[in-house]
Every structure is written in structure tokens, then in C-alpha cells.
Amino acid sequence: MRTRFVAAAILGMVVVFVFAVAGTLIAKSRVPPSEPVGTVASSADLRIKEAQIEEVTGGVRWRLKAEQALVFEQEGRTALKKIAVSVVQRDRSWTIVGEEGDLFRQTSNVEIRRNVVLTSSDGLQLETSVLRWQGAEGRLWTDAPVRLSRDGAVVNGTALDVRVGDERTTVAGRVRATFTRNPGR
């Protein structure tokens, strides 16, 4: 009789333990995970929220806005998130948006990555995964697939090179162009 009582007591404790563990796991799975309090560790020297840089050079005004900027002093680089760039000349303007990128302090070169879209005031739209600006050369370029569209014309290529000073644009690689008459009709 004593053995049965001990076995029943052990079985009862095991059942209570299983229910306690199961209840705890279920309760924890229903509670939303909490965000850590404080800042996330980063090797950045400076964090800026809602960053904005504006410059006027040779009659061209450009403004770069970013949701977040992380400054890395030793690298001379600022990492950017949620980027919007506007460039305004006397007779035309452009906007460029992308999810992330880098601004290099010494050269003022800019690289924008992930879902990059450039839209000009005359209706040109450019789509690519990475777009780079080299200020000293006045060069806008990408070695990633690119799509240009405007007024029913669509040009797809595997690279793009724009030389602003020469007003020259080259779409390279396998190029495919489609022209539609009377777009929108």
C-alpha cells in the first residue's frame, strides 16, 4: 500500500510539474516581445535622427535627407537610412529615394542602395538597386540592372553611366528598349 501511495505522489508531482511548465510556456508565447530599453550598441561615433544636409555648388542646389545617419569618423563615412535627395538646377530638378546608403565626407560621393528610384521634373524615371554619385567627376552611375522610362519609352540595361558636364548618358550591357505610341490611350 505504501508503494502505491509513493508512486501516486510521484506521478502527481510529475503531472503538476508538466502543467506548470506548459502553462509558463503558453503564457510566455502570448506576451509580445519587449524592445530593449536604451540605445543599441553600435560602433558609430555619432547617431543623428532626421538628418539633413544642403549644399549649393555651381548653381546647383542639392539637399539630402535621411531618417537616420550614423557617423563613422575614422572611415570618413556616414551610413544613411531612408534617404531622399533633391537636386535643383535652374531649368530642371530630380528626386532620388532609396532605403540605405553612404555619404563619404572627403569626396562628397554618395551611394544609395535598395529600391532606388530617381524621378526628374521632365517625367524621366530611373529604377535600380544601387546608384552612385562621384562629385569630382560629375558622374552618376550604376553597375546594377537599370530601367529608364518616360512618355511610353522604356529602356532596360545592365549598367548606366551619366556624365553631367558632357550631358552624356550611356546605358550599357544587354539593352532592351520598348517604345509605345500615344501612351495613356
Secondary structure, 3 states (H helix, E strand, C coil): CHHHHHHHHHHHHHHHHHHHHHHHHHHHHHCCCCCCCCCCCCCCCEEEEEEEEEEEECCEEEEEEEEEEEEECCCCEEEEEEEEEEEECCCCEEEEEEEEEEEECCCCEEEEEEEEEEEECCCCEEEEEEEEEECCCCEEEECCCEEEEECCEEEEECEEEEECCCCEEEEECCCEEEECCCCCC
